[in-house]
């Protein structure tokens, strides 16, 4: 499992999974698409979820993590991991 963070990218208009390189510099590694499965850190526990987007909304506000109650800018900088 790779551990990183979620960050919204204005250029691609989607959330990306960010990773650190060997120098500790962060970069957008994986653009996330609806249905992509990840785990997020909630109260010191890893919780499985998937990213989805609400039809008709735009930007970061369109995205949410299924079953978590988190949406829009609440996703910014959440610790996440994926295979």
C-alpha positions as CSV (number, residue, x, y, z in Angstrom):
1,X,0.0,0.0,0.0
2,X,1.2,3.5,-0.8
3,X,0.3,6.2,1.6
4,X,-0.2,9.8,0.6
5,X,-2.8,12.7,0.6
6,X,-5.7,13.8,-1.4
7,X,-5.5,17.2,-3.1
8,X,-7.7,18.9,-5.6
9,X,-5.9,19.9,-8.8
10,X,-7.5,23.0,-10.5
11,X,-5.8,22.2,-13.9
12,X,-7.4,18.7,-14.2
13,X,-10.5,19.6,-12.1
14,X,-10.2,16.4,-10.1
15,X,-8.7,15.1,-6.9
16,X,-5.3,13.5,-7.1
17,X,-3.5,11.1,-4.8
18,X,-0.2,12.8,-3.8
19,X,3.0,10.9,-2.9
20,X,6.4,11.9,-1.6
21,X,9.5,11.2,-3.6
22,X,12.8,10.0,-2.0
23,X,13.6,13.7,-1.1
24,X,10.3,14.2,0.7
25,X,8.9,16.4,-2.1
26,X,5.2,15.9,-2.7
27,X,3.8,15.5,-6.2
28,X,0.4,14.6,-7.8
29,X,0.9,10.9,-8.6
30,X,-2.5,9.5,-9.5
31,X,-5.6,11.4,-10.8
32,X,-8.6,9.8,-9.1
33,X,-11.7,8.9,-11.1
34,X,-15.2,8.1,-9.9
35,X,-15.3,4.6,-8.4
36,X,-11.6,4.5,-7.5
37,X,-11.2,2.7,-4.2
38,X,-9.0,4.1,-1.5
39,X,-8.7,4.0,2.3
40,X,-8.6,7.1,4.4
41,X,-7.5,7.8,7.9
42,X,-10.4,8.6,10.2
43,X,-9.8,8.8,14.0
44,X,-6.6,6.7,13.7
45,X,-8.4,4.0,11.8
46,X,-8.1,3.1,8.1
47,X,-11.6,3.2,6.5
48,X,-12.2,1.8,3.0
49,X,-14.2,4.1,0.6
50,X,-14.3,5.2,-3.0
51,X,-14.3,8.6,-4.6
52,X,-17.5,9.7,-6.4
53,X,-18.8,12.9,-8.0
54,X,-22.2,14.4,-7.8
55,X,-23.7,15.0,-11.3
56,X,-24.3,18.7,-12.1
57,X,-21.7,20.1,-9.6
58,X,-18.3,21.4,-10.6
59,X,-14.9,21.7,-9.0
60,X,-14.0,20.2,-5.7
61,X,-17.6,20.6,-4.5
62,X,-18.7,17.8,-6.8
63,X,-16.5,15.1,-5.1
64,X,-17.4,13.0,-2.1
65,X,-16.1,9.8,-0.4
66,X,-18.8,7.2,-0.4
67,X,-20.1,6.2,3.1
68,X,-18.0,8.8,5.0
69,X,-20.1,12.0,4.9
70,X,-17.0,13.8,3.6
71,X,-17.5,16.0,0.5
72,X,-16.0,18.9,-1.4
73,X,-13.1,20.7,0.3
74,X,-13.4,18.3,3.3
75,X,-11.4,15.8,1.2
76,X,-8.4,18.2,0.9
77,X,-5.3,16.9,2.6
78,X,-6.9,13.8,4.0
79,X,-4.3,11.0,4.6
80,X,-5.1,8.2,2.2
81,X,-3.6,5.0,0.9
82,X,-4.1,2.7,-2.1
83,X,-2.5,-0.4,-3.6
